[in-house]
Amino acid sequence: MRQVTSDDHYLDLIGKSYATSQRQWFRCVTCGHVHNSVRLTDSELEQLYKRFRDQEWRNETPDEYFDRITSLPLTESENSKKIDIIEEWTRIGQRSSGSALDVGCGGGVLIETMRRRLHGNWSFFGVEPTSSFAELASRRTGAHVVNSNYQSGIFGAQKFELITCCQVLEHLGAPNQLLSDVRSDLAGDGYFYLEVPDISDFETLPDGHDRFMAQHVSYFSEPVLRAALEQSGFNVVQQGVATTVRGRNNLWFVSQALSDVG
């Protein structure tokens, strides 16, 4: 479907040869799912995510990154717009208490936005595989952050009224497992906000764009992701496409767990 020949910063980070990596994207003729031919081993993935947000590569310290993102005006804050969408379709801000989990929380900038926007007795949690950013998220937001890959029960028996997962699912070789884990951790009246790169950008972005690099496994369309959510026991409340300040398109879903599954 598309062959990529440009440089890949993520392969550079782990010293993987371009010559030994078939860098093509294919569409499944049965379900329409679009996926990357590059598959990193578990050890390569562990090495990659240890350096994924390397401050020398990003050209700023973790704290500089946090301060820059969280000080953006509301009109430029993509995190604030996410909370706008969540609030519009869940009215979760009207609750006086709850627990919120951000899966793949990075440096905690979305957690910080939730902390500022959700008033009352809310508790905040995060999961982040890159240690420097897990430490940053914990230190700057006060949330309970675990430096690990996400799996159900990582916080024991804790259930969450809100789980967010942004720009994570496209990194996973088994995305349905994450959806199943989220469903297990979601409170009965809770909501799940999921966001991924939208397939509409596939033909227009240049080969050298970050979205075609080795850390990305999948490109999702609305019907493919809706089917995955429904198969994992979710009822889709609403979905849409949000355009970022850099002109990228992100597909988002607000869902709840079906009570008669599992």
C-alpha positions as CSV (number, residue, x, y, z in Angstrom):
1,M,0.0,0.0,0.0
2,R,2.9,2.4,0.8
3,Q,6.6,1.9,1.0
4,V,8.7,4.2,3.2
5,T,12.3,4.9,2.4
6,S,13.1,8.0,4.5
7,D,15.2,8.1,7.7
8,D,13.6,6.8,10.9
9,H,14.7,8.4,14.1
10,Y,13.3,5.5,16.2
11,L,15.4,2.9,14.3
12,D,18.4,5.2,14.9
13,L,17.7,5.2,18.6
14,I,18.0,1.4,18.9
15,G,20.7,1.0,16.2
16,K,18.5,-1.1,14.0
17,S,19.7,-1.2,10.3
18,Y,17.3,0.2,7.7
19,A,18.5,-2.4,5.3
20,T,17.2,-5.3,7.4
21,S,13.8,-3.6,8.0
22,Q,11.1,-3.9,5.4
23,R,9.4,-0.6,5.8
24,Q,6.0,-0.9,4.1
25,W,2.4,-0.4,5.1
26,F,-0.3,-2.9,4.1
27,R,-4.1,-2.9,4.3
28,C,-5.9,-6.1,5.3
29,V,-8.3,-7.1,2.5
30,T,-10.7,-8.7,5.0
31,C,-11.1,-6.0,7.7
32,G,-9.4,-2.9,6.2
33,H,-6.9,-2.5,9.0
34,V,-3.7,-0.7,7.9
35,H,-0.5,-1.9,9.5
36,N,3.3,-1.4,9.4
37,S,5.5,-4.3,8.2
38,V,8.2,-3.4,10.7
39,R,7.9,-5.4,13.9
40,L,10.4,-4.8,16.7
41,T,11.3,-7.5,19.1
42,D,10.4,-7.3,22.8
43,S,14.0,-6.4,23.7
44,E,14.1,-3.7,20.9
45,L,10.8,-2.2,22.2
46,E,12.2,-2.2,25.8
47,Q,15.3,-0.4,24.5
48,L,13.3,2.0,22.4
49,Y,10.9,3.1,25.2
50,K,13.7,3.6,27.6
51,R,15.0,6.3,25.2
52,F,11.7,7.2,23.6
53,R,11.6,10.7,25.0
54,D,15.4,11.2,25.2
55,Q,15.8,14.9,26.2
56,E,18.8,15.3,23.9
57,W,16.7,14.3,20.9
58,R,13.8,16.4,22.0
59,N,16.2,19.4,22.6
60,E,14.5,20.3,25.9
61,T,14.5,18.9,29.5
62,P,11.5,17.1,30.7
63,D,10.5,20.0,33.0
64,E,10.9,22.4,30.1
65,Y,8.5,20.2,28.0
66,F,6.0,20.1,30.9
67,D,6.0,23.9,31.4
68,R,5.8,24.6,27.7
69,I,2.8,22.4,27.1
70,T,0.8,23.2,30.3
71,S,1.3,27.0,29.8
72,L,-0.3,27.0,26.3
73,P,-3.4,29.3,25.9
74,L,-6.7,27.4,25.9
75,T,-7.1,28.0,22.1
76,E,-3.8,26.2,21.4
77,S,-4.0,23.5,24.0
78,E,-4.9,20.1,22.5
79,N,-5.2,18.6,26.0
80,S,-7.8,21.2,26.9
81,K,-9.8,20.4,23.8
82,K,-9.7,16.7,24.7
83,I,-11.3,17.6,28.1
84,D,-13.9,19.7,26.2
85,I,-14.9,16.6,24.2
86,I,-15.0,14.4,27.2
87,E,-17.1,16.9,29.2
88,E,-19.5,17.4,26.3
89,W,-20.3,13.7,25.9
90,T,-20.0,12.5,29.5
91,R,-20.8,15.5,31.8
92,I,-18.1,14.0,34.0
93,G,-17.1,17.4,35.3
94,Q,-20.4,17.5,37.2
95,R,-19.3,14.6,39.4
96,S,-18.0,15.6,42.8
97,S,-15.5,12.8,43.0
98,G,-13.9,10.0,41.0
99,S,-10.7,8.4,39.8
100,A,-9.1,9.1,36.5
101,L,-6.4,7.1,34.7
102,D,-4.3,8.2,31.8
103,V,-2.8,5.2,29.9
104,G,0.6,6.1,28.3
105,C,0.6,9.4,30.2
106,G,4.0,10.7,29.0
107,G,5.1,13.6,31.1
108,G,1.6,14.0,32.7
109,V,0.4,17.0,30.7
110,L,-3.1,15.5,30.1
111,I,-3.2,14.5,33.8
112,E,-2.4,18.1,34.7
113,T,-5.1,19.4,32.5
114,M,-7.6,17.0,34.1
115,R,-6.4,18.0,37.5
116,R,-7.1,21.7,36.7
117,R,-10.5,21.0,35.0
118,L,-12.1,18.3,37.2
119,H,-13.1,19.9,40.5
120,G,-13.9,18.1,43.7
121,N,-12.5,15.0,45.2
122,W,-10.8,13.4,42.2
123,S,-7.8,11.1,42.3
124,F,-5.4,10.8,39.3
125,F,-3.3,7.9,38.1
126,G,-1.0,7.3,35.2
127,V,1.0,4.5,33.5
128,E,4.1,5.4,31.4
129,P,6.9,3.0,30.2
130,T,9.5,5.7,29.8
131,S,11.1,6.2,33.3
132,S,12.1,9.8,33.0
133,F,8.6,10.9,32.0
134,A,6.9,8.6,34.6
135,E,9.0,10.4,37.2
136,L,8.1,13.8,35.7
137,A,4.4,13.1,35.6
138,S,4.4,11.9,39.2
139,R,6.5,14.8,40.5
140,R,4.7,17.6,38.7
141,T,1.1,16.4,39.0
142,G,1.1,14.5,42.3
143,A,-0.7,11.6,40.5
144,H,0.0,7.9,41.3
145,V,2.1,7.0,38.3
146,V,3.5,3.6,37.5
147,N,6.6,3.2,35.3
148,S,5.5,0.2,33.3
149,N,3.4,-1.0,30.4
150,Y,-0.3,-1.0,31.1
151,Q,-2.3,-4.0,32.1
152,S,-5.5,-4.6,33.9
153,G,-5.1,-4.6,37.7
154,I,-1.9,-2.6,37.7
155,F,-3.5,-0.5,40.5
156,G,-5.0,-3.5,42.3
157,A,-8.8,-3.5,42.6
158,Q,-9.0,0.2,41.8
159,K,-11.8,1.1,39.3
160,F,-11.9,4.3,37.3
161,E,-14.7,6.7,36.4
162,L,-12.5,8.0,33.5
163,I,-9.8,6.3,31.5
164,T,-8.0,8.1,28.8
165,C,-5.6,6.6,26.2
166,C,-4.2,9.0,23.6
167,Q,-1.7,8.2,20.9
168,V,-1.0,4.8,22.4
169,L,-3.1,2.1,20.6
170,E,-1.2,2.6,17.3
171,H,2.0,1.5,19.0
172,L,0.7,-1.9,20.0
173,G,1.0,-5.2,18.3
174,A,-2.1,-6.5,20.2
175,P,-4.4,-3.5,20.6
176,N,-7.4,-5.6,21.5
177,Q,-5.6,-6.7,24.7
178,L,-5.3,-3.1,25.8
179,L,-9.0,-2.5,25.1
180,S,-9.9,-5.6,27.1
181,D,-7.7,-4.5,30.0
182,V,-9.3,-1.0,30.0
183,R,-12.8,-2.5,30.1
184,S,-11.8,-4.6,33.2
185,D,-10.5,-1.5,35.0
186,L,-13.4,0.8,34.1
187,A,-16.1,1.5,36.7
188,G,-19.6,0.5,35.8
189,D,-20.6,4.1,35.2
190,G,-17.2,5.1,33.8
191,Y,-16.2,6.4,30.4
192,F,-13.2,5.6,28.1
193,Y,-11.7,8.3,25.9
194,L,-9.6,6.8,23.1
195,E,-7.6,8.8,20.5
196,V,-5.4,7.6,17.7
197,P,-4.0,9.0,14.4
198,D,-6.8,9.0,11.8
199,I,-6.4,7.1,8.5
200,S,-7.3,10.3,6.6
201,D,-3.7,11.5,6.9
202,F,-2.2,8.4,5.4
203,E,-2.0,9.5,1.8
204,T,-1.1,13.2,2.5
205,L,1.8,13.0,5.0
206,P,5.3,12.7,3.6
207,D,7.4,9.5,4.1
208,G,9.6,11.2,6.7
209,H,6.7,12.0,9.0
210,D,6.8,10.6,12.5
211,R,3.6,8.6,11.9
212,F,5.3,6.3,9.4
213,M,8.2,5.5,11.7
214,A,8.9,2.1,13.4
215,Q,7.2,2.8,16.7
216,H,3.8,3.0,14.9
217,V,2.3,-0.4,14.2
218,S,-1.2,0.6,13.0
219,Y,-3.2,3.3,11.2
220,F,-6.9,3.2,12.3
221,S,-10.1,4.1,10.4
222,E,-13.4,4.8,12.1
223,P,-15.1,1.4,11.2
224,V,-12.0,-0.7,12.1
225,L,-11.6,1.0,15.5
226,R,-15.4,1.0,16.2
227,A,-15.5,-2.7,15.5
228,A,-12.5,-3.3,17.8
229,L,-14.2,-1.4,20.6
230,E,-17.5,-3.2,20.2
231,Q,-15.8,-6.6,20.1
232,S,-14.1,-5.7,23.3
233,G,-17.3,-5.0,25.1
234,F,-17.8,-1.2,24.7
235,N,-20.7,0.8,23.7
236,V,-19.7,3.8,21.6
237,V,-21.3,7.0,22.9
238,Q,-19.7,9.3,20.2
239,Q,-16.8,9.5,17.9
240,G,-15.2,12.2,15.7
241,V,-12.0,13.6,14.2
242,A,-10.1,16.4,15.8
243,T,-7.5,18.4,13.9
244,T,-4.4,19.4,15.8
245,V,-2.6,22.8,15.7
246,R,0.0,21.2,13.4
247,G,-2.7,20.1,11.0
248,R,-2.8,16.4,11.9
249,N,-6.1,14.5,12.2
250,N,-6.9,12.4,15.3
251,L,-9.7,9.9,15.5
252,W,-11.4,9.9,18.9
253,F,-14.1,7.8,20.6
254,V,-16.0,8.2,23.9
255,S,-17.3,4.8,25.1
256,Q,-18.7,3.0,28.0
257,A,-18.5,-0.7,29.0
258,L,-21.4,-2.9,28.2
259,S,-22.9,-4.3,31.4
260,D,-23.8,-7.7,29.9
261,V,-20.3,-8.7,28.7
262,G,-17.7,-10.7,30.7
